[in-house]
Amino acid sequence: MMLPSGIDAHAVWLGIGWLRALEVPVNTQYLGTMLQYVVDDSRAEVMVISRRWLDRLIAVGPACTGLRTVVVLDDLPPTLPPLPFEVVGRAEFLLGSEPASHLPEPEPWDIASVLYTSGTTGPSKGVLVPWAQLHATAVGQVPIEDFDDHDVAYVPFPSYHVSAKGPLYLMLLCDGAAVVREQFSTEEFLHDVAEHGCTYGMLIFAMARFLHDQPPRPEDAATPLEKVVMVPPIPEVHDFARRFGVRVGTLYNMTEISVPLVTWDIEDPASCGRVRDGYELRVVDEHDREVPLGEVGELLVRSDEPWTLNAGYFGMPEATARAWRNGWFHTGDGFRRDAAGNHYFVDRFKDTIRRRGENVSSTEVEAIVATHPGVAECAAVAVPSEHGEDEVKVVVVPAGEEGLDPAELIGYLEPRMPRFMVPRYVEVVDELPKTPTAKVRKVELRAAGVTERTWDRTLAGARPAPTPSEAP
């Protein structure tokens, strides 16, 4: 499924669930080899797509030999090239269909979605997300007893993220409503909240920062908003709560789990929260042994109820076994905790970059950068952004003596990778730092950050269009 956020995307998701089929939502910024990989790896036979992205599928269509039918929810183009699959429009697909009232509802252990991760240590992995996990995620954000049929959730997240499915699920459980936007806009947020009576919303760091940086207005505290989840909280979270008259909470989650950490009425903005009922957490060393309080280790998770965490990775039994070794799910994230039970995210053990709400795989960035004929070697790392989270930096060793023009490299990458992956920073070097076993020492590259030799795409005026999670 490759659709913009909206009623169609959620209706297709729920319809697929009632058929006991597997919904695989595709990041709408994917193109080229990344799009082909998800289509092939998921073994999808049917694809539902918006016409606006049909050209991307057509470009890789001849290689997508598993597809049998492509349903375009908009008008079909007048002509199509020869393709190995059938292409039909909405009307033709639905012709003669009737409501499937005879089908029983899905069970908690049935798979609700296959959500592809960022592929931090290799190719992206399809996470098998049971309905029970989505339920646990929804009610883990805010206790269900805090909601009723007057509540309205504001959902400006893409439908291929669990952050869009959770709030919608929560509103369905309490007979509330949801306002679904295709993307977040600083200018439209408060207007939408007021017009539609939104009482609940989730904000990633950058969204909260953009709102906080707007000039204060007398009507800010009069919005219908009552509760906001902020991930992670901005340092000025208490000022934000007073200004907008809201109760602010935060949480820790990832595609594979279901909000094991949450806190409300935040005391320490650096904390991800405390363990909620029904979950066990450990912070361990490389041998899964508990580390002392205050020391950094990998966060492990398990739950009391079955099917409330992921059911593994689609078609990847070895990756599933590694992640679930010793009966605990290994998050790959570095944490420390204190005597009061507060958990603090420290760093990613997995080699991932978090940019404006999107997980960016350094492996996938490097694979595409390396296809440039002028690149001999490269490494992608995270560097801090002035808006919070990360920016993408690539360190490149040129293939020839003539060197490499960073602006030319960015121009090469823009049509070949999603916009959120396009590096902001490029640094051309003679060689990459290596370990004795010839592995790139990314810790040195991250520590160096932005140097005098680093080319900045934003300062050079070569910025791509905003991603869905970026404010204008």
C-alpha positions in Angstrom: 0.0 0.0 0.0 1.5 3.3 -1.1 -1.1 6.0 -0.2 -1.2 9.4 1.4 -2.6 9.6 4.9 -6.3 9.9 4.9 -9.5 7.9 5.0 -8.5 5.7 2.0 -5.3 4.6 3.6 -6.9 3.6 6.9 -9.9 2.0 5.1 -7.5 -0.1 3.0 -5.5 -1.1 6.2 -8.6 -2.2 8.1 -10.1 -4.0 5.0 -6.9 -6.0 4.6 -6.9 -6.8 8.3 -10.5 -8.3 8.0 -9.3 -10.5 5.1 -6.5 -11.8 7.3 -4.1 -10.6 4.6 -0.9 -8.7 5.4 -0.9 -5.0 5.0 2.5 -3.6 4.0 2.4 0.2 4.0 5.3 1.7 1.9 7.0 4.9 2.8 5.7 7.3 0.2 9.2 8.8 -0.3 10.6 5.5 -1.5 11.7 5.2 -5.1 14.1 3.1 -7.2 15.8 0.2 -5.5 14.3 0.9 -2.1 10.8 0.7 -3.4 11.6 -2.4 -5.4 13.1 -4.0 -2.3 10.1 -3.6 -0.1 7.7 -4.8 -2.9 9.8 -7.9 -3.5 10.8 -8.7 0.0 7.2 -8.5 1.2 6.2 -11.0 -1.5 3.2 -8.8 -2.3 0.9 -9.9 -5.0 -1.4 -6.9 -4.8 -0.5 -3.2 -4.5 -2.9 -0.3 -3.8 -1.3 3.0 -4.8 -2.1 6.6 -5.4 -1.6 7.8 -9.0 0.9 10.5 -7.8 3.4 7.7 -7.1 2.5 5.4 -10.0 5.4 6.6 -12.1 7.8 5.3 -9.4 6.3 1.9 -9.5 6.3 1.8 -13.3 10.0 2.7 -13.2 10.8 -0.5 -11.2 7.8 -2.5 -12.4 9.6 -4.9 -14.7 11.7 -6.1 -11.8 8.7 -6.6 -9.5 7.8 -10.0 -10.8 5.8 -11.0 -7.8 3.1 -8.4 -8.3 -0.1 -9.6 -10.0 -2.5 -6.6 -9.6 -2.0 -2.9 -9.0 -5.0 -0.9 -7.9 -4.8 2.8 -8.5 -7.2 4.7 -6.3 -7.3 7.8 -8.6 -8.0 8.0 -12.3 -5.8 5.8 -14.4 -3.4 7.5 -16.8 -4.5 7.4 -20.5 -1.6 5.1 -21.5 0.7 2.7 -19.7 3.8 0.9 -20.8 3.9 -2.9 -20.9 4.1 -4.2 -17.3 4.2 -7.7 -15.8 1.1 -7.0 -13.7 -2.5 -5.8 -14.3 -3.3 -2.2 -13.5 -6.9 -1.4 -12.6 -8.7 1.7 -11.3 -10.9 2.1 -8.2 -14.2 1.7 -10.0 -13.1 -1.4 -11.8 -11.7 -3.0 -8.7 -14.8 -2.4 -6.6 -17.3 -3.4 -9.4 -19.8 -5.9 -8.0 -18.2 -6.0 -4.6 -20.3 -6.3 -1.4 -19.6 -5.6 2.3 -17.8 -8.6 3.8 -20.2 -8.8 6.7 -19.7 -12.6 7.0 -16.0 -12.3 7.9 -15.2 -12.6 11.6 -13.1 -9.8 13.1 -9.3 -10.4 13.5 -7.9 -12.1 16.5 -5.3 -10.5 18.8 -2.6 -12.8 17.4 -3.4 -12.0 13.8 -0.9 -9.7 12.0 -2.3 -6.2 11.6 0.6 -4.8 9.5 4.1 -5.5 8.3 6.0 -2.3 9.0 9.4 -2.0 7.5 12.2 -0.6 9.7 15.0 1.6 8.6 17.5 -1.3 8.0 20.1 0.0 10.5 22.5 -2.9 10.1 21.6 -4.1 6.6 18.4 -4.3 4.4 15.2 -3.0 5.9 13.3 -5.6 8.0 9.5 -6.1 7.9 8.2 -6.1 11.5 5.2 -8.5 12.1 2.9 -6.3 14.2 0.0 -8.3 15.8 -3.3 -6.6 16.5 -2.7 -7.1 20.2 0.5 -5.1 19.9 -1.3 -2.2 18.2 -3.9 -2.3 20.9 -1.2 -2.2 23.6 0.5 0.7 21.8 -2.8 2.7 21.6 -3.7 2.4 25.2 -0.1 2.8 26.3 0.1 6.4 25.1 -2.6 7.6 27.4 -4.8 5.4 29.7 -8.0 4.5 27.9 -10.1 5.6 30.9 -8.9 9.2 30.3 -10.9 9.3 27.1 -14.5 9.2 26.0 -16.6 10.1 23.0 -15.9 13.8 23.2 -12.2 13.4 22.5 -10.6 14.1 19.1 -7.1 13.2 18.2 -4.9 15.2 15.8 -3.0 12.8 13.6 -0.5 14.5 11.1 1.6 11.4 10.7 2.0 9.2 7.6 0.0 6.0 7.5 3.1 3.9 7.1 4.1 4.8 10.7 2.8 3.3 13.9 2.5 6.8 15.2 -0.5 7.2 12.8 -2.2 3.9 13.6 -2.0 4.2 17.4 -4.0 7.4 17.9 -6.6 6.3 15.4 -6.9 3.0 17.2 -7.3 4.8 20.5 -10.1 7.0 19.2 -11.9 3.9 17.8 -11.7 2.3 21.2 -13.3 5.2 23.0 -15.8 6.3 20.3 -13.9 9.4 19.7 -12.8 11.0 16.4 -9.5 11.7 14.6 -8.4 14.5 12.4 -6.0 13.0 9.8 -3.7 15.3 8.0 -1.2 14.3 5.3 1.6 16.2 7.0 2.3 18.6 9.9 2.2 22.3 9.4 3.1 24.8 12.1 0.7 27.4 10.6 -2.2 25.0 10.3 -1.8 23.1 13.6 -3.5 25.5 16.0 -6.2 26.4 13.5 -7.0 22.8 12.9 -7.1 22.1 16.7 -9.5 25.0 17.3 -11.7 24.2 14.3 -12.1 20.5 15.0 -12.0 20.6 18.8 -8.9 18.4 19.0 -8.2 17.3 22.6 -5.2 15.1 22.1 -2.1 15.1 19.9 1.4 13.8 19.6 4.3 16.0 18.7 7.8 14.9 17.8 10.6 17.1 19.1 10.9 19.2 15.9 7.1 19.8 15.8 7.1 21.0 19.4 10.1 23.2 18.8 8.5 24.9 15.8 5.3 25.6 17.8 7.2 26.8 20.8 9.3 29.2 18.6 6.1 30.9 17.2 5.3 34.3 18.8 2.9 33.8 21.8 -0.7 34.7 21.2 -3.4 35.6 23.8 -5.5 32.7 22.6 -2.8 30.0 23.0 -4.0 28.8 26.3 -7.7 28.7 25.1 -7.2 25.8 22.7 -9.3 22.7 23.3 -6.1 20.6 23.6 -6.0 18.8 26.9 -3.2 16.2 26.5 -0.1 16.2 24.4 2.5 13.4 24.0 5.9 15.0 23.2 8.7 12.7 21.9 11.2 13.6 23.2 10.3 16.6 25.2 11.8 20.0 24.4 13.8 21.5 27.3 11.1 24.2 27.6 8.4 21.6 28.0 7.0 23.2 31.2 6.8 26.6 29.5 5.0 24.8 26.6 2.5 23.2 29.0 1.7 26.5 30.7 1.5 28.5 27.4 -1.0 26.1 25.7 -2.8 25.0 28.8 -2.1 21.3 28.3 -0.9 18.3 30.2 2.3 17.0 28.6 3.6 13.4 28.7 6.4 11.5 27.0 7.1 7.9 26.1 9.6 5.6 24.5 8.6 3.3 21.6 9.7 1.7 18.4 8.0 -0.3 15.7 8.8 -3.6 17.4 7.4 -2.8 20.8 4.4 -1.1 22.5 5.2 1.9 24.7 6.9 0.2 27.7 8.0 3.6 29.0 5.7 6.5 29.7 5.4 9.4 32.0 3.0 12.3 32.5 3.5 15.7 34.3 7.1 15.5 33.3 9.7 16.4 35.9 12.9 15.7 34.0 12.7 16.4 30.3 15.7 14.2 29.6 13.8 11.1 30.9 11.8 8.8 28.6 9.6 7.8 31.6 9.1 4.8 33.8 8.1 1.2 33.1 4.3 0.9 32.8 2.3 -2.0 34.1 2.5 -5.2 32.2 6.2 -4.7 31.0 9.6 -5.7 32.3 12.8 -3.9 31.2 16.4 -4.6 31.7 19.6 -2.6 30.9 22.3 -5.0 30.1 25.9 -5.5 28.7 26.9 -7.3 25.6 26.3 -10.7 27.3 22.8 -9.7 28.5 24.0 -9.3 32.1 22.4 -6.4 34.1 24.5 -3.3 34.4 24.6 -1.3 37.7 22.3 1.7 38.1 23.6 4.7 36.3 25.7 2.8 33.8 24.8 2.5 30.1 23.6 -0.7 28.5 21.2 -2.0 25.9 17.5 -1.8 26.7 15.7 -5.2 26.7 11.9 -5.5 26.8 9.3 -8.2 27.4 5.6 -8.1 28.3 3.2 -10.0 30.5 0.5 -10.4 27.8 1.1 -12.5 24.7 1.3 -10.9 21.2 1.8 -7.4 22.6 5.3 -7.2 21.2 6.4 -8.0 17.6 6.0 -11.5 16.2 9.4 -11.3 14.5 10.7 -10.1 11.2 9.0 -11.2 8.0 11.1 -13.9 6.2 14.1 -13.3 8.5 14.3 -16.1 11.1 17.9 -15.4 12.0 17.3 -11.7 12.6 14.2 -12.6 14.7 16.3 -15.1 16.8 19.0 -12.5 17.4 16.5 -9.8 18.4 14.6 -12.2 20.8 17.6 -14.1 22.2 17.3 -15.2 25.9 13.5 -14.5 25.8 13.9 -10.7 25.7 13.5 -8.3 22.8 16.7 -6.4 22.2 16.0 -2.8 21.2 19.5 -2.0 20.1 19.2 1.3 22.0 21.6 2.4 24.8 19.9 3.5 28.1 20.7 4.2 31.7 18.3 4.3 34.6 18.3 5.8 38.1 17.2 4.5 41.5 13.7 6.2 41.1 13.0 4.1 38.0 13.5 6.8 35.4 15.0 5.6 32.1 17.3 7.8 30.0 18.0 7.2 26.3 21.7 7.7 25.7 22.6 6.6 22.2 21.8 4.1 19.5 23.8 0.9 19.4 22.3 0.3 16.0 23.8 2.6 13.3 20.7 4.7 12.7 20.1 8.4 12.1 16.9 10.1 13.3 16.0 13.0 11.1 12.8 15.0 11.6 10.8 12.0 12.7 12.2 9.5 10.2 14.6 6.7 10.9 17.4 6.9 8.3 19.6 3.8 7.7 23.2 4.8 7.3 23.7 1.5 5.4 21.1 2.4 2.8 22.4 6.0 2.5 25.9 4.6 1.9 24.7 2.1 -0.7 23.2 4.8 -2.8 26.1 7.3 -2.4 28.5 4.5 -3.4 26.8 4.2 -6.8 28.2 7.6 -7.8 31.1 7.0 -10.2 33.2 9.6 -8.4 32.9 7.9 -5.0 35.5 5.3 -3.9 34.3 5.0 -0.3 31.8 6.7 2.0 30.3 6.6 5.5 27.1 8.2 6.7 26.7 9.4 10.3 24.4 11.5 12.4 25.4 15.1 13.4 23.2 17.2 15.7 20.6 19.4 14.2 19.7 22.9 15.5 16.1 21.8 15.4 16.7 18.7 17.5 17.3 15.1 16.5 19.9 14.6 13.7 21.1 15.7 10.3 22.7 13.3 7.8 26.4 13.7 7.0 28.3 11.7 4.5 32.1 11.5 4.5 33.4 10.6 1.0 36.6 9.5 -0.4 36.8 10.5 -4.1 37.5 7.8 -6.7 39.9 10.0 -8.8 42.5 12.7 -8.4 40.0 15.3 -9.7 38.1 15.2 -6.4 34.4 15.4 -5.9 31.9 18.4 -6.0 29.5 18.1 -3.0 26.8 20.0 -4.9 27.1 17.7 -7.8 26.9 14.7 -5.5 23.7 16.0 -3.9 22.2 16.6 -7.4 23.0 13.0 -8.2 21.3 11.7 -5.0 18.1 13.7 -5.0 16.3 11.6 -7.7 17.7 8.4 -6.2 16.7 8.5 -2.6 13.8 9.8 -0.4 14.1 13.4 0.5 14.5 12.7 4.2 17.6 10.7 3.4 19.4 13.3 1.3 22.5 14.4 3.3 22.7 17.9 4.5 26.4 17.7 5.0 29.2 16.4 2.7 32.8 16.2 3.6 35.4 15.0 1.1 38.5 13.3 2.7 41.5 11.4 1.5 40.7 8.3 3.6 38.3 7.1 6.2 39.4 6.1 9.7 39.5 2.3 10.0 39.9 -0.3 12.7 42.6 -3.0 12.5 40.0 -5.2 10.8 39.3 -2.5 8.1 35.9 -1.4 9.5 35.1 2.3 9.4 35.5 4.0 12.8 32.2 5.9 12.8 32.7 7.0 16.4 35.5 9.3 15.1 33.4 10.6 12.3 30.5 11.4 14.7 32.8 13.0 17.2 34.2 15.3 14.5 30.7 16.5 13.6 30.6 19.5 11.3 34.1 20.8 10.6 35.6 23.6 8.6 35.9 21.2 5.6 32.2 20.2 5.7 30.0 21.4 2.9 26.5 22.4 4.1 23.6 21.9 1.6 21.3 24.3 3.5 23.9 27.1 3.5 24.5 26.4 -0.2 20.9 26.8 -1.0 20.4 23.3 -2.3 17.7 22.1 0.2 15.2 19.6 -1.1 11.5 20.2 -0.5 10.4 19.5 3.1 9.6 16.0 4.2 6.0 15.2 5.5 7.2 15.6 9.1 8.9 19.0 8.6 7.1 22.2 9.2 7.2 24.8 6.3 
